[in-house]
Amino acid sequence: MIEITLPDGAVKKVPKETTPMEVAKSISEGLARNVISAKFNDTVVETATPLTQDGTLTLYTWNNDEGKKAFWHSSSHVLAQALEELYPGIKLTIGPAIENGFYYDVDFGEHTVSEKDFPTIEKKALEIARGKHDYKMRSVSKADALSYYNEQDNEYKVELIENLEDGTITFCDHSTFTDLCRGGHIPNTGIIKAIKILSVAGAYWRGNENNKQLTRVYGISFPKQKELTAYLELLEEAKKRDHRKLGKELELFTFSQKVGQGLPLWLPKGAALRERLEQFLKKAQKKAGYEMVVTPHIGQKELYVTSGHYAKYGEDSFQPIHTPKEDEEFLLKPMNCPHHCEIYNSSPFSYKDLPKRYAEFGTVYRYEQSGELHGLTRVRGFTQDDAHIFCTPDQLNVEFKKVIDLSLYVLRSLGFENFTAQVSVRDLDKPEKYIGEPENWEKAEQAIINAAEEKGLNFVIESGEAAFYGPKLDFMVKDALGRQWQLGTIQVDYNLPERFDLSYKGSDNELHRPVMIHRAPFGSMERFVALLLEHTGGNFPLWLIPDQAIVLPVSEKHEKYAEKVLNSLENHEIRALIDNRNETVGKKIREAELKKIPFMLIVGEQEEGSETISVRRHGGEDFGSISINEFSDLVATEINSTLKSF
């Protein structure tokens, strides 16, 4: 007999060789019907894997992220089989699960695949799935594995196998299909009830642009057809909310090939929106005791060697800038923190002077691969709402909690109410990924956990997600479509103060090392605006939107009164404009709706005679004719309900 410990702490004694599925059946038949994956002692296993020792077992269903991962990875095998049957002679490479669905990278040789082929591929994949074929894992010697794929003339799988150790290689079989695979599958293909091919794209083998370009086939699958239908509806809504589309329609930003890929140009309305976001945060920061600083866009290479950023970003970033002076090199700054460390170092401090809180809207540069660039969410030049707090170890807990308060204020003021916190810590199995002493990491990680607990945050701990210099607290926000994004981060850092030899004089008259907190509630202005666009569908909070109202004169003879209304609105600090084109009011309203302008103020003979405005809300709500003072009160009430003081 062996002892199996379940997540709730219950222990079941079962015969050796019992499978996870049999354990599920012993708990309940209902659970067994829904279990599709399992983890035993932190290793993903098949539901049919015999368990031979004591250990901890976690059973996953479709409702768990791990269950979805197994479901989608298994579906990639079905896709691969369908592609092999439809396109003989193709060469398969890798097919992982991703956040939503899966893909398979394929060398199609002489074949080509386009959108018109998707229905045929889906039909074949569903036909295979309905066969209810079991997924079966088996160990294979390195020699046999190489022989198998050499016979298929598949140099990609051969390359993968050559980098594996003999005794660690496994194949997965289902139906007539075999694939090199580590495992992690659902019990059988029959659980897959709906499959959709989403797109095809180019992808270099192993992500190296010097290698051959393959075809990446993206797909998604579900255990019920109605879930696929709901997902496709969500995709359609997401297309309407795509920040690249809305940014163009609302005249917020643009890109230019002459300026360069990944370098956004902010148009007047977008620049004004950014400025309002900056002023909003600066006002809260001032109350929280921050001091604004400004640092240059470049720094000597040695600065980033000292900080560790050169080792992290150097080879994959913009190349050094060489000056006329021999051996002098500068870099476009990848982060603001080394500059802020040098600002701290410019003056001596005692414990009575701390904490020092330096804030900057600083633009940084990183050379992202062209294939990874995406609108404003992945760019090469972006502005961080960066701040660095230098404090004593005794002040760390209080300061960290204050930053949590500021971050929550930002999220809630902008309508992000649905979020969880993620404490990102080291991967203890990969110490080479991080800089600094283990004892400092332990202190920093515990400080974050303590602060999150004391603030009553709903948080999870994620191993391996820390920054290279310190652990962090990330806010994981769900948008209006239920998609999760990381927005805002707070990091505790004992390492940069060491690297830059930062100090303060303690009450004992000795020099001590400060602790550093990195924080950015927006993250970056570019990414934040992109996610805010998609979350709101372009219907920004009234306090933030570029144009709060548009005055629509019924005819040319009412333009003078429209100008008077506009001047009065400006006196009430309401951002407005006039549409005095020679068009019908109906057309003007339709176009104002498309531009997401919150209020349309129609002025004609009746309004001019009574010195009122006829107010229509974006979306169709009619307020009737009211005075400008009443309209001003209406705007102020809405703004005050969403934008509280910090």
Disulfide bonds with the S-S distance in Angstrom:
none
